[in-house]
Amino acid sequence: MATRDPEATRSHILQSAYRAVYEQGLSATSLDQVLARAGVTKGALYHHFAGKKELGCALVGEVLAPLILAEWVEPLRTTNDPIGALQELLRRQASLPREDVIRFGCPLNNLAQEVSSLDEELRGRLEDVFARWVGALRDALARGQGAGTVRADLDPERAARFVVGAIEGAISLAKVGRDGAVLRGSLEELAAYLGTLRPAKASRKKR
């Protein structure tokens, strides 16, 4: 990759590293493999990252976090009907062709499982991404309570953690079984469960 744009080079290295780590894990990914994928020199890589640890931290903050937040958080950010918005999101995800997810799983959860007991800094950065995901869902559910679209007796924090855990669990089951039907069925079942979080006689409000 020939470019005089340092930021473009840095982004290209991160995207190349992301794909390698997603497919084979951080431990199994060498810097030489990242260099080969990115088509850059070792000097270019070390100009932007002091080593593999710094590259891994950048992956979490600059690649994984934006991916997860764009996919699961942004659709819920302003809605007053988080149940309806999340049901729609889950059903849309269930309908998509997800060959990468079936084969490789969730990149965030993969890395969390791999490094959480080995590296405290990476664990903390991954925890922050999960916390932002849970927090956004918690806030959306609380906003729905205020709008009358979510049951008043619901604990938004606990419900948000349950939903995130259910999504990640569904992806893990589909990955280990190499079965897209497992993912589709699990996400559709979770969408149906969310309907029980509505007030018994509340009418659906516009988002």
N, C-alpha and C positions, 0 to 999 in steps of 0.2 A: 504494500500500500504506500504510494508516494503522495505525500501531502505536506504543505507548509502550514497547515492549520493545526496548532497543538491541541486545541479542544476537540477537533474532529478525530485526531489520532488517539487521544485519550478515550473518547467514546467508542471508537472502533475496537480498541484493546479490551475495554470492559464488555462489549457485546460478544466478542470472541471468547473471552474468559467465561462469560455467563453460559454460553452454549456448551462449552467443554465441561464446566462444573455441573450443569443440569444433566448432562448425559452420563457422567461417570463419577461425580462427587468431587469435593474439594481436595481430599487427601490424594486421590488418584490422578489429579490434574497437575502436571508439572508446568513450570514457566516456559520450558521449551515447547510444550504442546500449545500453549497460548500464543507464543511467538509464531509458530508455524501456521496456526489458524488466522492470526491477524496479519501475517506477512510484514511484520516490522522487525527492526533490529533489537537486540538486547538493550542497547543504549537508549532506544526510544521508550522501551517499557520502563527501564529504571529511571528515566527522566520524570515519569509520571507517578511511579509506585516504587517505594523503597524495597518491596519484596512481596512475597506471596500473602503474608498477613495483611498488609495494607491493601493489596488488591482485593482480598476477600471482604474486607470491611467496606470498601468502595462498592463492591458488587451488591452487598446488602442494602446500603443506603441509597445508591444511585440507579440501580437496576431493579432489584427485587421489590423494594418498597413502592416505587412508582407503578410497577406492574400490578401488584396486589391492590393498591389503593384505587387505581383507575378501574380495575375490574369489579371490585366488591364494595368500594366506599363511595365513589363519586355518584353512582346512581341513587344513593340514599341521602345525600347531603342536605337537600332542601325539602324533601317530601314531608307532608303531614300524614301520609298514609304509608308508613314503612312496611307494614305487612303486605299490602298490595304490591309495592315496589320490589320488595324482596322476593315475593312469589314469582313475579314476572321475571326477575333476574335469574332465579334458580331454574325456571322452566326454559328460559332462553339458553342458559348454559347447558342444560340437559339435551337440548335439541342440536347443539353444535357438534360437528365432527371433532373429536378430541384425541386423535392418534397419539400426539405427544404426551398428553396427560395419562393416557392408558399405559403407555410404555414407560414413561419416566416419572410420573406422579406430579406432585406440587413442588416447585423448586424451593419455595420458602420452607415447607415442612421437611423436605429432604435434607436441607442444610441444617435445620434445627436439630433433627435427629442425629445427624452426623457429628456436629461440633459442640453441642451444648455441654457435654461432659468433659470436653477437651480444652476449650478455649473460652475463658470468661468474657473477654471483650467481644468476641463474635456472638456469644450467647446473649449478651446484653443488647447488642444491636438487633438481633433477631427478635428478642423479647419486645423491643420497642415497636417493631413493625406489627407484631401480633397485638400489642396493646393499642396501637392506633386503629387497627381494624376493629377490635372489640369495642373500643371507645366510641368510634363513629356509629357503630350499630346500636350501642347503648343509648347514645344521644338521640338517634333517630327514633328508637322505641319510646324514650321519654317524651320526645316531641309529639309522637303519636298519642300518648296518654293525655297530653294537654289538649290535643285536637279531638279527643274522643274516639279515635280509631284503634286504640290499643287498650286492653283491659287495665283498669286502674290498679288491680291487685298484683300485677306482674312486677317482678324485680328485673328492671332493664339490664343490669349488670350480669346477673346470672343467666338470663335468657340470651344475651349477646354471646357470652362465653360458650353456651350450649350450641348455638347455631354455628359459630366458627368451628367448634370441635366436630360437629356433625359434618360440615362441609369437608374438612380435612380428612376425617375418617372415611367418608365416602370415596374420596380420591385415592386414599391408601388401599382400600379394599379393591377398587377397580384396578389399581396398578398391580397388586400382588396376584390378582386373578386374571389379569390381561383381558378384562371383560367390560366393554363399554356399556352393556346393559345394566351392570351393577351400578355404575355411576349415574346413568339416566334414572333408574328406578329409585335410587337413594335420594337424589336431588328432588325428584317429583314427590316422594314421600315426605321429605322435609317441607316442601312447599305446602302440601296438604296439612301437615301439623301446624304450620304457622297460622292457618285459619282459625285454630282454637284460641289464639291469642287476641282475637277481636272481642269487644264487648258483646254480650249476648244479643242485644237488640239494637246495636249501633248500625246506622246506615253508613255505607261507604262514602267517604268524602273525597272530593277532588284533590289530586296532588298538585 
